[in-house]
Amino acid sequence: MTEIGIGIIGGGYMGKAHAVAMSAVGAVFNTALRPRLEMICASSPASAEKYRVAYGFARATDSWQVLVNDPKVEAIVIASPQETHCDIAQAAFALGKPVFCEKPLGASLEQSRAMVAAAQGHTNMVGFNYIRTPASQFVRQLVAQGAIGDVTWFRGEHTEDFLADPDSPATWRTQGDANGTMGDLAPHMINGALALIGPIRAVMAEVEIVHTSRPGGSVTNDDHGQMMCRFANGAMGQMYFSRISHGRKMGYAYEITGTKGAIRFDQEDQNAIWLYTTDEPEATRGFRKILTGPAHPDYLPFCQGPGHGTGYQDQIIIEARDFLQAIETKTPVWPTFRDGMDVNQIIAAAMASNRTKTWVDVASL
């Protein structure tokens, strides 16, 4: 086993998740590389020190430049606001350091393209955690194996209600294009669609602000959006994204219809899928619930009991395993920065469609 010094930029919600994952991944997956929590970076010296103590880092700083340039920091996790991703990644790659970047890759398509260019020849990965549940990994296998035949239709959503109340105050989340629903929630489901069905050729989208003002200020980014799409393999699709969907706490859900069956999944029940196949007798044919267990991808390292389930933090631990393996083997691991850029390109096409009220070819952006 070999130690590797980890630096995490951002100590909040995702910074904590990645710190916990790096602390646990060696024991869960018996990785050859064992993370050492070397340095944490936050917006102020006081915050950085608080996170250092809470998460178990050796050192703390309020300067991402200090963290990136430190020789004991050998791999970097970017868990800071989207607007910071590009500069940090470029600086890290210039020093030859591996980078894991939370989604969305860049705050714009142009930034994402610059990050992909900088990443050439270096280990890189983007954080799309929901598609890594054992259930969704199993769905990917089923679709790829043709268990439901040729895919004809896909419906996906990422809906939550954290801003459903119009009296919720204006915050950083209601300002800036990258922080709206199309920058915050949409990337997860678009990434999921690409993983499950394949490339998207064209989109037709509508995006809007529902609550234009909130206590404390005006709202400058989108509350929800809908998108029709045509996949490169010919399948039709539709997706909906919202931060104002009352009652939806983790509405990452999808349906896939094929020529020989169908699959349903809802992240609020993340340890189960619903599978329908046409090879059953008519009298017993119907959707059947399949609970995840040791027979499904990446489940057994967490638990030996079928149906006991995995959780959100486990998705981040799986990501950490993949990132460490990519560093160790010097082999790209999905999703790379280029995969993250593909998501940004589809979002840019959706925003262009919203402006022109026409179908937009993704490749035209």
Contacts in CASP RR format, 6 or more apart in sequence:
PFRMAT RR
TARGET T0000
AUTHOR 0000-0000-0000
METHOD contacts of the structure
MODEL  1
MTEIGIGIIGGGYMGKAHAVAMSAVGAVFNTALRPRLEMICASSPASAEK
YRVAYGFARATDSWQVLVNDPKVEAIVIASPQETHCDIAQAAFALGKPVF
CEKPLGASLEQSRAMVAAAQGHTNMVGFNYIRTPASQFVRQLVAQGAIGD
VTWFRGEHTEDFLADPDSPATWRTQGDANGTMGDLAPHMINGALALIGPI
RAVMAEVEIVHTSRPGGSVTNDDHGQMMCRFANGAMGQMYFSRISHGRKM
GYAYEITGTKGAIRFDQEDQNAIWLYTTDEPEATRGFRKILTGPAHPDYL
PFCQGPGHGTGYQDQIIIEARDFLQAIETKTPVWPTFRDGMDVNQIIAAA
MASNRTKTWVDVASL
1 31 0 8 1.000
1 32 0 8 1.000
1 33 0 8 1.000
1 34 0 8 1.000
2 32 0 8 1.000
2 33 0 8 1.000
2 34 0 8 1.000
3 33 0 8 1.000
3 34 0 8 1.000
3 35 0 8 1.000
3 36 0 8 1.000
4 33 0 8 1.000
4 34 0 8 1.000
4 35 0 8 1.000
4 36 0 8 1.000
4 74 0 8 1.000
4 75 0 8 1.000
4 324 0 8 1.000
4 327 0 8 1.000
5 35 0 8 1.000
5 36 0 8 1.000
5 37 0 8 1.000
5 38 0 8 1.000
5 72 0 8 1.000
5 73 0 8 1.000
5 74 0 8 1.000
5 75 0 8 1.000
6 22 0 8 1.000
6 35 0 8 1.000
6 36 0 8 1.000
6 37 0 8 1.000
6 38 0 8 1.000
6 73 0 8 1.000
6 74 0 8 1.000
6 75 0 8 1.000
6 76 0 8 1.000
6 77 0 8 1.000
7 37 0 8 1.000
7 38 0 8 1.000
7 39 0 8 1.000
7 40 0 8 1.000
7 41 0 8 1.000
7 57 0 8 1.000
7 67 0 8 1.000
7 73 0 8 1.000
7 75 0 8 1.000
7 76 0 8 1.000
7 77 0 8 1.000
8 15 0 8 1.000
8 18 0 8 1.000
8 19 0 8 1.000
8 22 0 8 1.000
8 37 0 8 1.000
8 39 0 8 1.000
8 40 0 8 1.000
8 41 0 8 1.000
8 57 0 8 1.000
8 76 0 8 1.000
8 77 0 8 1.000
8 79 0 8 1.000
9 41 0 8 1.000
9 64 0 8 1.000
9 67 0 8 1.000
9 76 0 8 1.000
9 77 0 8 1.000
9 78 0 8 1.000
9 79 0 8 1.000
9 80 0 8 1.000
9 84 0 8 1.000
9 88 0 8 1.000
10 40 0 8 1.000
10 41 0 8 1.000
10 42 0 8 1.000
10 43 0 8 1.000
10 51 0 8 1.000
10 79 0 8 1.000
10 80 0 8 1.000
11 19 0 8 1.000
11 40 0 8 1.000
11 41 0 8 1.000
11 42 0 8 1.000
11 47 0 8 1.000
11 48 0 8 1.000
11 51 0 8 1.000
11 55 0 8 1.000
11 79 0 8 1.000
12 42 0 8 1.000
12 51 0 8 1.000
12 79 0 8 1.000
14 79 0 8 1.000
14 102 0 8 1.000
15 51 0 8 1.000
15 77 0 8 1.000
15 79 0 8 1.000
16 51 0 8 1.000
16 54 0 8 1.000
16 55 0 8 1.000
17 79 0 8 1.000
17 312 0 8 1.000
17 313 0 8 1.000
17 316 0 8 1.000
18 77 0 8 1.000
18 79 0 8 1.000
18 100 0 8 1.000
18 316 0 8 1.000
18 320 0 8 1.000
19 37 0 8 1.000
19 40 0 8 1.000
19 51 0 8 1.000
19 55 0 8 1.000
19 56 0 8 1.000
19 57 0 8 1.000
20 55 0 8 1.000
20 313 0 8 1.000
20 316 0 8 1.000
20 317 0 8 1.000
21 313 0 8 1.000
21 316 0 8 1.000
21 317 0 8 1.000
21 319 0 8 1.000
21 320 0 8 1.000
22 35 0 8 1.000
22 37 0 8 1.000
22 77 0 8 1.000
22 320 0 8 1.000
23 35 0 8 1.000
23 37 0 8 1.000
23 55 0 8 1.000
23 56 0 8 1.000
24 317 0 8 1.000
25 31 0 8 1.000
25 35 0 8 1.000
25 317 0 8 1.000
25 320 0 8 1.000
25 321 0 8 1.000
25 324 0 8 1.000
26 34 0 8 1.000
26 35 0 8 1.000
28 301 0 8 1.000
28 302 0 8 1.000
28 317 0 8 1.000
28 321 0 8 1.000
29 301 0 8 1.000
29 317 0 8 1.000
29 321 0 8 1.000
31 321 0 8 1.000
31 324 0 8 1.000
31 325 0 8 1.000
31 328 0 8 1.000
32 324 0 8 1.000
32 328 0 8 1.000
33 324 0 8 1.000
33 327 0 8 1.000
33 328 0 8 1.000
35 320 0 8 1.000
35 324 0 8 1.000
36 58 0 8 1.000
37 55 0 8 1.000
37 56 0 8 1.000
37 57 0 8 1.000
37 58 0 8 1.000
38 57 0 8 1.000
38 58 0 8 1.000
38 59 0 8 1.000
38 70 0 8 1.000
38 72 0 8 1.000
38 73 0 8 1.000
38 74 0 8 1.000
39 57 0 8 1.000
39 58 0 8 1.000
39 59 0 8 1.000
39 60 0 8 1.000
39 61 0 8 1.000
39 67 0 8 1.000
39 70 0 8 1.000
39 72 0 8 1.000
39 73 0 8 1.000
40 48 0 8 1.000
40 51 0 8 1.000
40 52 0 8 1.000
40 55 0 8 1.000
40 57 0 8 1.000
40 59 0 8 1.000
40 60 0 8 1.000
40 61 0 8 1.000
41 48 0 8 1.000
41 60 0 8 1.000
41 61 0 8 1.000
41 62 0 8 1.000
41 63 0 8 1.000
41 64 0 8 1.000
41 66 0 8 1.000
41 67 0 8 1.000
41 80 0 8 1.000
42 48 0 8 1.000
42 50 0 8 1.000
42 51 0 8 1.000
42 60 0 8 1.000
42 62 0 8 1.000
43 62 0 8 1.000
44 62 0 8 1.000
45 60 0 8 1.000
45 61 0 8 1.000
45 62 0 8 1.000
47 62 0 8 1.000
48 60 0 8 1.000
48 61 0 8 1.000
48 62 0 8 1.000
49 60 0 8 1.000
51 57 0 8 1.000
51 60 0 8 1.000
52 58 0 8 1.000
52 59 0 8 1.000
52 60 0 8 1.000
58 72 0 8 1.000
61 67 0 8 1.000
64 80 0 8 1.000
64 84 0 8 1.000
64 88 0 8 1.000
64 91 0 8 1.000
65 91 0 8 1.000
67 73 0 8 1.000
67 76 0 8 1.000
68 76 0 8 1.000
68 88 0 8 1.000
68 91 0 8 1.000
68 92 0 8 1.000
68 95 0 8 1.000
68 97 0 8 1.000
69 91 0 8 1.000
69 95 0 8 1.000
73 97 0 8 1.000
74 97 0 8 1.000
74 98 0 8 1.000
75 97 0 8 1.000
75 98 0 8 1.000
75 99 0 8 1.000
75 100 0 8 1.000
75 123 0 8 1.000
75 323 0 8 1.000
75 327 0 8 1.000
76 88 0 8 1.000
76 92 0 8 1.000
76 97 0 8 1.000
76 98 0 8 1.000
76 99 0 8 1.000
76 100 0 8 1.000
77 99 0 8 1.000
77 100 0 8 1.000
77 101 0 8 1.000
77 102 0 8 1.000
78 84 0 8 1.000
78 85 0 8 1.000
78 88 0 8 1.000
78 89 0 8 1.000
78 99 0 8 1.000
78 100 0 8 1.000
78 101 0 8 1.000
78 102 0 8 1.000
79 102 0 8 1.000
80 88 0 8 1.000
81 172 0 8 1.000
81 178 0 8 1.000
81 179 0 8 1.000
82 104 0 8 1.000
82 106 0 8 1.000
82 107 0 8 1.000
82 178 0 8 1.000
82 179 0 8 1.000
82 183 0 8 1.000
83 107 0 8 1.000
83 178 0 8 1.000
85 101 0 8 1.000
85 102 0 8 1.000
85 105 0 8 1.000
85 106 0 8 1.000
85 107 0 8 1.000
85 111 0 8 1.000
85 115 0 8 1.000
86 106 0 8 1.000
86 107 0 8 1.000
86 111 0 8 1.000
86 114 0 8 1.000
86 115 0 8 1.000
88 99 0 8 1.000
89 99 0 8 1.000
89 101 0 8 1.000
89 115 0 8 1.000
89 118 0 8 1.000
89 119 0 8 1.000
89 124 0 8 1.000
89 337 0 8 1.000
90 114 0 8 1.000
90 115 0 8 1.000
90 118 0 8 1.000
92 99 0 8 1.000
93 99 0 8 1.000
93 118 0 8 1.000
93 119 0 8 1.000
93 122 0 8 1.000
93 124 0 8 1.000
94 118 0 8 1.000
96 122 0 8 1.000
97 122 0 8 1.000
98 122 0 8 1.000
98 123 0 8 1.000
98 124 0 8 1.000
98 323 0 8 1.000
98 326 0 8 1.000
98 327 0 8 1.000
99 119 0 8 1.000
99 122 0 8 1.000
99 123 0 8 1.000
99 124 0 8 1.000
99 125 0 8 1.000
100 124 0 8 1.000
100 125 0 8 1.000
100 126 0 8 1.000
100 127 0 8 1.000
100 319 0 8 1.000
100 323 0 8 1.000
101 115 0 8 1.000
101 124 0 8 1.000
101 125 0 8 1.000
101 126 0 8 1.000
101 127 0 8 1.000
101 337 0 8 1.000
102 126 0 8 1.000
102 127 0 8 1.000
103 126 0 8 1.000
103 127 0 8 1.000
103 128 0 8 1.000
103 187 0 8 1.000
103 188 0 8 1.000
103 191 0 8 1.000
103 340 0 8 1.000
103 343 0 8 1.000
104 112 0 8 1.000
104 178 0 8 1.000
104 183 0 8 1.000
104 187 0 8 1.000
104 340 0 8 1.000
104 343 0 8 1.000
104 344 0 8 1.000
104 347 0 8 1.000
105 111 0 8 1.000
105 112 0 8 1.000
105 115 0 8 1.000
105 116 0 8 1.000
105 126 0 8 1.000
105 337 0 8 1.000
105 340 0 8 1.000
105 341 0 8 1.000
105 343 0 8 1.000
105 344 0 8 1.000
106 112 0 8 1.000
106 115 0 8 1.000
106 178 0 8 1.000
106 344 0 8 1.000
107 177 0 8 1.000
107 178 0 8 1.000
108 177 0 8 1.000
108 178 0 8 1.000
108 344 0 8 1.000
108 348 0 8 1.000
109 341 0 8 1.000
109 344 0 8 1.000
109 345 0 8 1.000
109 347 0 8 1.000
109 348 0 8 1.000
109 365 0 8 1.000
112 337 0 8 1.000
112 340 0 8 1.000
112 341 0 8 1.000
112 344 0 8 1.000
112 345 0 8 1.000
113 341 0 8 1.000
115 337 0 8 1.000
115 341 0 8 1.000
116 337 0 8 1.000
116 338 0 8 1.000
116 341 0 8 1.000
119 336 0 8 1.000
119 337 0 8 1.000
119 338 0 8 1.000
123 323 0 8 1.000
123 326 0 8 1.000
123 327 0 8 1.000
123 330 0 8 1.000
123 332 0 8 1.000
124 332 0 8 1.000
124 336 0 8 1.000
124 337 0 8 1.000
125 319 0 8 1.000
125 322 0 8 1.000
125 323 0 8 1.000
125 326 0 8 1.000
125 333 0 8 1.000
125 335 0 8 1.000
125 336 0 8 1.000
125 337 0 8 1.000
126 335 0 8 1.000
126 336 0 8 1.000
126 337 0 8 1.000
126 339 0 8 1.000
126 340 0 8 1.000
127 319 0 8 1.000
127 335 0 8 1.000
128 187 0 8 1.000
128 188 0 8 1.000
128 191 0 8 1.000
128 192 0 8 1.000
128 335 0 8 1.000
128 340 0 8 1.000
128 343 0 8 1.000
129 312 0 8 1.000
129 315 0 8 1.000
129 316 0 8 1.000
129 318 0 8 1.000
129 319 0 8 1.000
130 136 0 8 1.000
130 188 0 8 1.000
130 192 0 8 1.000
130 252 0 8 1.000
130 267 0 8 1.000
130 315 0 8 1.000
131 137 0 8 1.000
131 140 0 8 1.000
131 188 0 8 1.000
131 191 0 8 1.000
131 192 0 8 1.000
131 195 0 8 1.000
131 196 0 8 1.000
132 298 0 8 1.000
132 315 0 8 1.000
132 318 0 8 1.000
132 319 0 8 1.000
133 267 0 8 1.000
133 270 0 8 1.000
133 271 0 8 1.000
133 292 0 8 1.000
133 310 0 8 1.000
133 311 0 8 1.000
133 315 0 8 1.000
134 271 0 8 1.000
134 292 0 8 1.000
134 293 0 8 1.000
134 296 0 8 1.000
134 297 0 8 1.000
134 298 0 8 1.000
134 299 0 8 1.000
134 310 0 8 1.000
135 265 0 8 1.000
135 270 0 8 1.000
135 271 0 8 1.000
135 272 0 8 1.000
135 273 0 8 1.000
135 292 0 8 1.000
135 296 0 8 1.000
136 192 0 8 1.000
136 195 0 8 1.000
136 196 0 8 1.000
136 265 0 8 1.000
137 296 0 8 1.000
137 297 0 8 1.000
137 298 0 8 1.000
138 273 0 8 1.000
138 290 0 8 1.000
138 292 0 8 1.000
138 296 0 8 1.000
138 297 0 8 1.000
139 196 0 8 1.000
139 256 0 8 1.000
139 263 0 8 1.000
139 265 0 8 1.000
139 273 0 8 1.000
140 195 0 8 1.000
140 196 0 8 1.000
141 297 0 8 1.000
142 148 0 8 1.000
142 263 0 8 1.000
142 275 0 8 1.000
143 151 0 8 1.000
143 196 0 8 1.000
143 197 0 8 1.000
143 256 0 8 1.000
143 263 0 8 1.000
146 260 0 8 1.000
147 260 0 8 1.000
147 261 0 8 1.000
147 275 0 8 1.000
147 277 0 8 1.000
148 256 0 8 1.000
148 257 0 8 1.000
148 258 0 8 1.000
148 259 0 8 1.000
148 260 0 8 1.000
148 261 0 8 1.000
148 262 0 8 1.000
148 263 0 8 1.000
148 275 0 8 1.000
148 276 0 8 1.000
148 277 0 8 1.000
149 258 0 8 1.000
149 259 0 8 1.000
149 260 0 8 1.000
149 261 0 8 1.000
150 233 0 8 1.000
150 258 0 8 1.000
150 259 0 8 1.000
151 197 0 8 1.000
151 231 0 8 1.000
151 233 0 8 1.000
151 235 0 8 1.000
151 256 0 8 1.000
151 257 0 8 1.000
151 258 0 8 1.000
152 235 0 8 1.000
152 236 0 8 1.000
152 257 0 8 1.000
152 258 0 8 1.000
152 259 0 8 1.000
153 235 0 8 1.000
153 236 0 8 1.000
153 237 0 8 1.000
153 255 0 8 1.000
153 256 0 8 1.000
153 257 0 8 1.000
153 258 0 8 1.000
154 193 0 8 1.000
154 196 0 8 1.000
154 197 0 8 1.000
154 231 0 8 1.000
154 235 0 8 1.000
154 236 0 8 1.000
154 237 0 8 1.000
154 238 0 8 1.000
154 254 0 8 1.000
154 255 0 8 1.000
154 256 0 8 1.000
154 257 0 8 1.000
155 237 0 8 1.000
155 238 0 8 1.000
155 239 0 8 1.000
155 254 0 8 1.000
155 255 0 8 1.000
156 189 0 8 1.000
156 193 0 8 1.000
156 238 0 8 1.000
156 239 0 8 1.000
156 240 0 8 1.000
156 253 0 8 1.000
156 254 0 8 1.000
156 255 0 8 1.000
157 189 0 8 1.000
157 239 0 8 1.000
157 240 0 8 1.000
157 241 0 8 1.000
157 242 0 8 1.000
157 251 0 8 1.000
157 252 0 8 1.000
157 253 0 8 1.000
157 254 0 8 1.000
158 185 0 8 1.000
158 186 0 8 1.000
158 188 0 8 1.000
158 189 0 8 1.000
158 241 0 8 1.000
158 242 0 8 1.000
158 251 0 8 1.000
158 252 0 8 1.000
159 185 0 8 1.000
159 240 0 8 1.000
159 241 0 8 1.000
159 242 0 8 1.000
159 245 0 8 1.000
159 248 0 8 1.000
159 251 0 8 1.000
159 253 0 8 1.000
160 185 0 8 1.000
160 242 0 8 1.000
160 243 0 8 1.000
160 245 0 8 1.000
160 248 0 8 1.000
160 249 0 8 1.000
160 250 0 8 1.000
160 251 0 8 1.000
161 243 0 8 1.000
161 244 0 8 1.000
161 245 0 8 1.000
161 246 0 8 1.000
161 247 0 8 1.000
161 248 0 8 1.000
161 249 0 8 1.000
162 168 0 8 1.000
162 243 0 8 1.000
163 173 0 8 1.000
163 174 0 8 1.000
163 211 0 8 1.000
163 223 0 8 1.000
163 243 0 8 1.000
163 244 0 8 1.000
164 243 0 8 1.000
164 244 0 8 1.000
164 245 0 8 1.000
164 246 0 8 1.000
164 247 0 8 1.000
166 211 0 8 1.000
166 214 0 8 1.000
167 214 0 8 1.000
167 215 0 8 1.000
168 214 0 8 1.000
168 215 0 8 1.000
169 214 0 8 1.000
169 215 0 8 1.000
169 216 0 8 1.000
170 213 0 8 1.000
170 214 0 8 1.000
170 215 0 8 1.000
170 216 0 8 1.000
170 217 0 8 1.000
170 218 0 8 1.000
170 219 0 8 1.000
172 179 0 8 1.000
173 179 0 8 1.000
173 180 0 8 1.000
173 184 0 8 1.000
173 243 0 8 1.000
174 180 0 8 1.000
174 214 0 8 1.000
174 217 0 8 1.000
174 219 0 8 1.000
174 220 0 8 1.000
174 221 0 8 1.000
175 219 0 8 1.000
175 220 0 8 1.000
175 221 0 8 1.000
176 220 0 8 1.000
176 221 0 8 1.000
177 183 0 8 1.000
177 221 0 8 1.000
178 184 0 8 1.000
179 221 0 8 1.000
180 221 0 8 1.000
180 222 0 8 1.000
180 223 0 8 1.000
180 243 0 8 1.000
181 207 0 8 1.000
181 221 0 8 1.000
181 222 0 8 1.000
181 223 0 8 1.000
181 224 0 8 1.000
181 225 0 8 1.000
181 241 0 8 1.000
181 242 0 8 1.000
181 243 0 8 1.000
182 207 0 8 1.000
182 221 0 8 1.000
182 222 0 8 1.000
182 225 0 8 1.000
182 241 0 8 1.000
182 347 0 8 1.000
182 350 0 8 1.000
182 351 0 8 1.000
183 347 0 8 1.000
184 243 0 8 1.000
185 241 0 8 1.000
185 242 0 8 1.000
185 243 0 8 1.000
186 225 0 8 1.000
186 239 0 8 1.000
186 241 0 8 1.000
186 347 0 8 1.000
186 350 0 8 1.000
187 340 0 8 1.000
187 343 0 8 1.000
187 344 0 8 1.000
187 347 0 8 1.000
188 252 0 8 1.000
189 239 0 8 1.000
189 241 0 8 1.000
189 252 0 8 1.000
189 254 0 8 1.000
190 200 0 8 1.000
190 239 0 8 1.000
190 343 0 8 1.000
190 346 0 8 1.000
190 347 0 8 1.000
191 335 0 8 1.000
191 339 0 8 1.000
191 340 0 8 1.000
191 343 0 8 1.000
192 254 0 8 1.000
193 200 0 8 1.000
193 229 0 8 1.000
193 231 0 8 1.000
193 237 0 8 1.000
193 239 0 8 1.000
193 254 0 8 1.000
194 200 0 8 1.000
194 339 0 8 1.000
194 342 0 8 1.000
194 343 0 8 1.000
195 334 0 8 1.000
195 335 0 8 1.000
196 254 0 8 1.000
196 256 0 8 1.000
197 231 0 8 1.000
197 233 0 8 1.000
197 235 0 8 1.000
197 256 0 8 1.000
198 231 0 8 1.000
198 232 0 8 1.000
198 233 0 8 1.000
199 231 0 8 1.000
199 232 0 8 1.000
199 342 0 8 1.000
199 362 0 8 1.000
200 229 0 8 1.000
200 230 0 8 1.000
200 231 0 8 1.000
200 232 0 8 1.000
200 346 0 8 1.000
200 362 0 8 1.000
201 229 0 8 1.000
201 230 0 8 1.000
201 231 0 8 1.000
201 232 0 8 1.000
201 234 0 8 1.000
201 361 0 8 1.000
201 362 0 8 1.000
201 363 0 8 1.000
202 229 0 8 1.000
202 230 0 8 1.000
202 349 0 8 1.000
202 359 0 8 1.000
202 360 0 8 1.000
202 361 0 8 1.000
202 362 0 8 1.000
203 227 0 8 1.000
203 228 0 8 1.000
203 229 0 8 1.000
203 230 0 8 1.000
203 346 0 8 1.000
203 349 0 8 1.000
203 350 0 8 1.000
203 353 0 8 1.000
203 359 0 8 1.000
203 360 0 8 1.000
203 362 0 8 1.000
204 227 0 8 1.000
204 228 0 8 1.000
204 229 0 8 1.000
204 353 0 8 1.000
204 358 0 8 1.000
204 359 0 8 1.000
204 360 0 8 1.000
205 225 0 8 1.000
205 226 0 8 1.000
205 227 0 8 1.000
205 228 0 8 1.000
205 349 0 8 1.000
205 350 0 8 1.000
205 351 0 8 1.000
205 353 0 8 1.000
205 354 0 8 1.000
206 225 0 8 1.000
206 226 0 8 1.000
206 227 0 8 1.000
206 354 0 8 1.000
207 222 0 8 1.000
207 224 0 8 1.000
207 225 0 8 1.000
207 350 0 8 1.000
207 351 0 8 1.000
207 354 0 8 1.000
208 222 0 8 1.000
208 223 0 8 1.000
208 224 0 8 1.000
208 225 0 8 1.000
209 219 0 8 1.000
209 220 0 8 1.000
209 221 0 8 1.000
209 222 0 8 1.000
209 223 0 8 1.000
210 223 0 8 1.000
210 224 0 8 1.000
210 244 0 8 1.000
211 219 0 8 1.000
211 223 0 8 1.000
211 244 0 8 1.000
212 218 0 8 1.000
212 219 0 8 1.000
213 219 0 8 1.000
223 242 0 8 1.000
223 243 0 8 1.000
223 244 0 8 1.000
224 240 0 8 1.000
224 241 0 8 1.000
224 242 0 8 1.000
224 243 0 8 1.000
224 244 0 8 1.000
224 245 0 8 1.000
225 240 0 8 1.000
225 241 0 8 1.000
225 242 0 8 1.000
226 238 0 8 1.000
226 239 0 8 1.000
226 240 0 8 1.000
226 241 0 8 1.000
227 238 0 8 1.000
227 239 0 8 1.000
227 240 0 8 1.000
227 241 0 8 1.000
227 350 0 8 1.000
227 353 0 8 1.000
228 236 0 8 1.000
228 237 0 8 1.000
228 238 0 8 1.000
229 236 0 8 1.000
229 237 0 8 1.000
229 238 0 8 1.000
229 239 0 8 1.000
229 346 0 8 1.000
230 236 0 8 1.000
230 237 0 8 1.000
231 237 0 8 1.000
242 248 0 8 1.000
245 251 0 8 1.000
248 268 0 8 1.000
249 268 0 8 1.000
250 267 0 8 1.000
250 268 0 8 1.000
251 266 0 8 1.000
251 267 0 8 1.000
251 268 0 8 1.000
252 266 0 8 1.000
252 267 0 8 1.000
253 264 0 8 1.000
253 265 0 8 1.000
253 266 0 8 1.000
253 267 0 8 1.000
253 268 0 8 1.000
254 264 0 8 1.000
254 265 0 8 1.000
255 262 0 8 1.000
255 263 0 8 1.000
255 264 0 8 1.000
255 265 0 8 1.000
256 262 0 8 1.000
256 263 0 8 1.000
256 264 0 8 1.000
260 277 0 8 1.000
260 278 0 8 1.000
260 279 0 8 1.000
261 276 0 8 1.000
261 277 0 8 1.000
261 278 0 8 1.000
262 275 0 8 1.000
262 276 0 8 1.000
262 287 0 8 1.000
263 273 0 8 1.000
263 274 0 8 1.000
263 275 0 8 1.000
263 276 0 8 1.000
264 273 0 8 1.000
264 274 0 8 1.000
264 287 0 8 1.000
265 272 0 8 1.000
265 273 0 8 1.000
265 274 0 8 1.000
270 310 0 8 1.000
270 311 0 8 1.000
271 291 0 8 1.000
271 292 0 8 1.000
271 307 0 8 1.000
271 309 0 8 1.000
271 310 0 8 1.000
271 311 0 8 1.000
272 289 0 8 1.000
272 290 0 8 1.000
272 291 0 8 1.000
272 292 0 8 1.000
273 289 0 8 1.000
273 290 0 8 1.000
273 292 0 8 1.000
274 287 0 8 1.000
274 288 0 8 1.000
274 289 0 8 1.000
274 290 0 8 1.000
275 287 0 8 1.000
275 288 0 8 1.000
275 290 0 8 1.000
276 285 0 8 1.000
276 286 0 8 1.000
276 287 0 8 1.000
276 288 0 8 1.000
278 285 0 8 1.000
280 286 0 8 1.000
291 306 0 8 1.000
291 307 0 8 1.000
291 309 0 8 1.000
292 299 0 8 1.000
292 306 0 8 1.000
292 307 0 8 1.000
292 309 0 8 1.000
292 310 0 8 1.000
293 299 0 8 1.000
293 300 0 8 1.000
293 303 0 8 1.000
293 305 0 8 1.000
293 306 0 8 1.000
293 307 0 8 1.000
293 308 0 8 1.000
293 309 0 8 1.000
294 300 0 8 1.000
294 303 0 8 1.000
294 304 0 8 1.000
294 305 0 8 1.000
294 306 0 8 1.000
295 306 0 8 1.000
298 318 0 8 1.000
299 309 0 8 1.000
299 310 0 8 1.000
302 309 0 8 1.000
302 310 0 8 1.000
302 314 0 8 1.000
302 317 0 8 1.000
303 309 0 8 1.000
303 310 0 8 1.000
322 333 0 8 1.000
323 333 0 8 1.000
325 331 0 8 1.000
325 333 0 8 1.000
326 332 0 8 1.000
326 333 0 8 1.000
345 362 0 8 1.000
345 365 0 8 1.000
346 362 0 8 1.000
348 365 0 8 1.000
349 360 0 8 1.000
349 361 0 8 1.000
349 362 0 8 1.000
349 364 0 8 1.000
349 365 0 8 1.000
350 360 0 8 1.000
352 360 0 8 1.000
352 365 0 8 1.000
353 359 0 8 1.000
353 360 0 8 1.000
END
